Amino acid sequence: MKKILTWILIVVLSLYGFGCSMIVQASELEIETPHAVVMEVSTGTVLYEKGADESVHPASVTKIMTVLLIFEAIEKGELSLTDEVTTSAYAKSMGGSQVYLETGEVQTVETLLKCILIASGNDAAVAMAEAVSGSEEAFVESMNEKAAELGMENTHFVDCCGLTDSTEHYTSARDVAIMSRELLYRYPEVTEYSDIWMEDITHETAQGSSVFTLSNTNKLLRAYDGCDGLKTGSTSYAKYCLSATAQRDGIRLISVVLTAPDTKTRFAEAAQLLNYGFASCSMYYDEDPPAPTQISVKGTIQEEFTVCPEGEFSYLSTTGEDFSLIEKYARWDENIAAPLEKGDQVGEYVYTLDGKVIGSVPIVMAEDAPKAGYLDYLNQIWEKWAL
């Protein structure tokens, strides 16, 4: 009986591919979904693609860009998570997926983010678009500007939630991966919301208060180890779409599937693609990063200034390279002279693997190095003479 149960489990995992980790070659991947991409987040490396640049309707996956602009507004200080947003009649009128906001209802930015990321609320998305830009139309202009800035060459938005079945509203699997990566890389805290399975919110209106339960539309959260986001979407026009993200052993991947024929295929093939991605790559992190050090700067009277690496170094391998062969060294600019400001680059730490350069990290000033003037040199001479 134990053997029979074991074989049944193997067959089930093979059929659905949600939790298993299978080593599959890209040439052996057989997915029904016509548009797909697997991307590693820290480097933006594409590990797999199929029909990646064909323009299609993304349905509510559109909201990834909406959430990205909301987080940007918070970062700029234009909004805070505790700010209150009043629902307009226009926002209330949104159909499709909604959290049933009433005209005049007040919710915090954080609550509306949850409504967007957990329950895909179109009304919440429009309410936030109006809070950020004054109107959905102005917000959509910002969405398209951001898409252009990110190099999303096959994208054009006409609304902030993906509700409109318009041929003018489109993106591609690669572009969805690009905006998903931007959101996850710059604002990793987004997974604190996209990972919530169910949560209650309270509607406070003139008619009284009521509780509404947000239920996450991303079934991979419970079916795939390490999955903590990101956004689903489906309409009869767009079919079934998903940008899924998962993290294992320090590697975060994005799996995008667009126009899948049904919801079962959407989740199963997104999981299959994540399995392929995790089996295909390994990540090197410098566990002994360079410490701050001192350098001399020409044109100053101060003997030394502190410099440090700008960030950490990581390297994505898709060929099973031996990370023990990685070495690093400092390469300095030829003429390091004042004036310099904190953050100015003066060199780089170069990383090699078996003698081949695989990347670098800038070395930057940790403090200002002002250019010395005539009086500075006189004071220096006077101080030495006085001693």
N, C-alpha and C positions, 0 to 999 in steps of 0.2 A: 504493500500500500504506500509506503514512504517513497519508493521509486516512482510509482505512478503519479503521486502528487508533485514530485520534483519535476517530472517531464511536463506535466500540465502547466506548472509555473513558468518553465522555460518557454513553452509555446506562447503563453499569454504575453510575456515580456517581449518576445520576438514580434508578435503581431502589433503591439501598441508602441513599443520602443520608448516608453516614457521614462523609466527609471534606469534602464540598463545602459552600460557603457560599452559600445561596440566599436571595434576598430574597422573602419570602412574606408576604402579608397574612393576619392572623388569620382573616378570613372565608374565605380560600382554603385554609386548612389542612384536610386531610382525613386523619384518623387513625382507625384501626380500634379502637384502645384506648379503652375507655369512660370511663376516669378518668385525668386528666392535669393537670399544672401545670408552668409554667415560672416560676421565681422568680430575681430578682437578689439576691445574697447581702448586699451591704453595706447595702442599703436595705430589703430584704424586699419589694420591689415585685413583684407578680404580673404577668407579661407575657402569659400565656395560661392559660386554664383550661377544662376540660371535665369535667363531673360531679365537680367538685373536692370537694364536701362530702358525697358519698354514702359511707356506711360500708361498707367491704369488708375482707376479710382481707389482711394485708400479707405473709404468710409471713415469710421471714428478713429482710426490710426492717425488721422489728421490732428487729433488733440495732443499728440506729442509735441508738435510745434507750438500749440497754444500753451501748454504747460511750460515749455522752454522759455517763452516770452514772459510768463508770469514770474518764474524764478529770476529772470534777468531784472525785472522791475523791482523785485524784492532786494536783489543784490545792489541795485542803484539807490535804494532808499526811497523809491517812489511808492512802495507798498510795504506793509509788514504782515506777518501771519495773523496778527490779532486785529488788523483793520476790519471794519464792518462794511459790507457791500449790500446795497439795497437792490432787490430784484425789480427790473422794469417789466412793464406789460409785454414788451417785445421778447424779453428773455423767457418769460412765463409761457409765451405762445409756441415755443419750440416743441416739435413733436418728436417721435422716435424715442430713444432711450432718454429718460428724464428722472429727476428726483422730486418732481412736483412742487417746485418753488411757486409761491404765490406772489402776485404783484404787491410790492411794498415790503415783502419779507426781508428780514435782515439776517445775514449769515457772515461769519468771519471768512477771511481769505483762506485760512487753513481748512475750514469745513468745506468750502467750495472746491479746493484742490482734491480733497478726499472724494467728493461727489463726482469729479471728473475722472480721477484715476481708478477709483474702485467701481463705480456704477456707470461710468461713461455718460454722465448727465449732460445732455445738450443745453438744457436751460442753465445749468451751472457754468458751462463753458462760455455761453453768451454773456451771462452776468459778469464774469471775470473779464471778458474782452472789453466790455463797456467800462469796467472799473479801471483797466489799464490805459485804454486809448480814447475813451469817451463814446465810442460807437463800435459796432462790429465791423463796419466798413473800414474805419481807420485802422482797426486792429489787423484786419486781413492785409492791408497794405504793408504793415510791419512784418507780417508773416512772410509775405513774398520778398520783402527786402532782406529778411534774415536768410531765406532760402538761397537767394542770390549770393549773399555773403559767404555762406557755407559751401558754395559750389554745387548746389543741387540743381543740375542742369535740366532735369526732366520733371520739374515741379511747378505747379501754379495752383494757388488756393483761391476759392471764391467765398468760403465761409470758414468759421473757426472750429467747426465740430464735425464736418464731413457728412452732414445730413442731406445736403443738396445733391441730387442725382444729375449733375451737370458734366458735360464733356469738357468744360473749361476748368474743372476741378480735378487735378491729377497729380500723381507723383510716380516714383519707381521704387523697386525694392532696394536699390542702392541708395537712393535719396532718403528713404525711410531709415535705413541703417545709419546714414550720416547724421540725420537730426536726432536719432536715438542716442548715438554715441556722444554728440554734443551735450545732450541733456544729462546723460549718465556720468560723463567725464567731468563736467563743470559742476554739476549739482548731484552728487551721489546720494544726498539725503532724500532724493525723490523716491528711492526704494522703500523708505520708511512709510510711504503712503501707498505705493503700488503693490506692496506686499501684504496689505491688510485684506483678509478674507471676508470678514463681515464686520460692520460697525453701525451702530444706531446714531442717527442725527435727530435733532428736535426741531420741528417746524413751529415757530411762534408767530401767529398771525392774529388779525382782529377777531377771527372766529374762535381763537383758542390755541392750545398747543397740542401737537400730536407727534408721535415717534415714527420715524421711517427707517427701515433697515437697508443699508447699502450692502449689496452682494457683489463680490468681484466676478467679473466676466471671464477672467483668465484662469482656466481650469488647470493649467500647468503649475500653478502655485502649490497645489497639493499633490500633483502627479509627477513632478520632475524635481529631483534633488538639486537644490541650489537656486531654483528659479525664484525671483523676487520682483518680477515685473514683465512686460511694461504696459502694453495697450492692445486691446482687441478692436475689431471693427467688422461690421457686416451689414450689407444691404442687398436687396435683390439685384441691384446694378453692379455693385462692387464685389459681390460674393463674400467669401470669408477671408479675413485678413488678420494678421497678428505680427506684432513686434515683441518677441520674447527675449528676456535677458536672464542669464544665470551665472553664478560665480562658483568656481571650484578651485581649490588649491592656489588661490591668488590670481586666477585667470577669470576675467569676465568676458562673456561672449554675448552677441546679439544675433538672434535668428529671426529673419524676416520672411514671412510668406504672404503673398498677395494673390487674390483671386483663386483661393483654394475652392474646390467644388462643394465642400460641406464642412461642418464644424469639426467632425471627427478627424477628417484628413488634415485640417488646419493644425490641430494640436499634435496629432501623431507625427506629422512631418516636421513641424517646428522642433519637436523633441528629437527626432532622428537627425536633424541638421545640427542640433546642439551636441548630440553624441559624437557626430563626426568631427565637429570643431574641437571638442575637448580631447579626442583621441589623436588629433592631428598636430597639436602644438604643445609646447612647454615654455615656461617663462623663467627668465633669469632676472633676479633682483640683486643688486649689489648690497650684500649684507654688511659690508665694511666700507661705507661711503667715505670719501675724503673729508677730513675735518677742516674747519676754518684755519687759514694760515696767514702769514704776514709777508708782504712784498714792499719793495721800495718803489716810489713813484717820482719820476723826474719833475722838476719844477716846483718842488715843495720843500719846506724846511723840516717837516716831520719825518722822522727816520723810517717808519714803517706804517703800513695800513693793513687792515684786516680784509681778506677776501674769502669767499666761500662758494661751494657749488650751488648752482641755481636748480634746485630740485634733485630728485633721485633718478637713477638710471635703471632702465629695464630693457630687456631684449627678448623678443618673441622668436622662438625657433620652430620651424615646421619640418625639420629634417633630423631631429634627434641628435643634435651636436653635443659634444662633450664640454659642459660649462666650466670644467676645471681648467680648461685652456684659456679662459678669459683673463686678460690682463688690462691694466689701465696706467696711463701716465699723463702728466700735465704738459700742455703745449701753450706757451705764453705769447701774447701779442708782441711784435717787434719793438714797438715804441709805446711804453706805458707812461704817459705824461699827464700832468694836471692841466686844466681842471677836470676832475672826474666826480660823478655823483654816485650816490648809493644805488646799486643796481646796474651800473655800467659794466659791460663785459670787458675783461682784460685777458681772457684766454679760455681754454676749455680742457676738461678731462676727457681724454680719448680712450675708448675701450676697443680692444682687439680680441679676436678669437682665432687662435692658431696663426697669429700674425696678420690677419685681415681685419681692417677697421669695421666695426659693427655699429658704432654710434658714439655720441659724445654728450657731455653736459657742460653748459657754459660756466666759466668761473667769473663771478661778478664781485664788484666792490660791496663790502658790508658797511661802508661809511663813506662820507664825502671826502674828497682830496682836493681842497681848493688850491688854486695856483698862487704861489708866493709872490708878493710884490716887493718893491724896493725897500719899503719900511720894515717888512718882515725880515729881510736879510740884515738890515741895520740893527734891529732888535736882537737878532741871533748873535751878531758880532758883539754887541754890547753885553749880552748875557755871558758870553764866553770870556770877554775881557774882565768883567766884574768878578768872575770866579778866580 
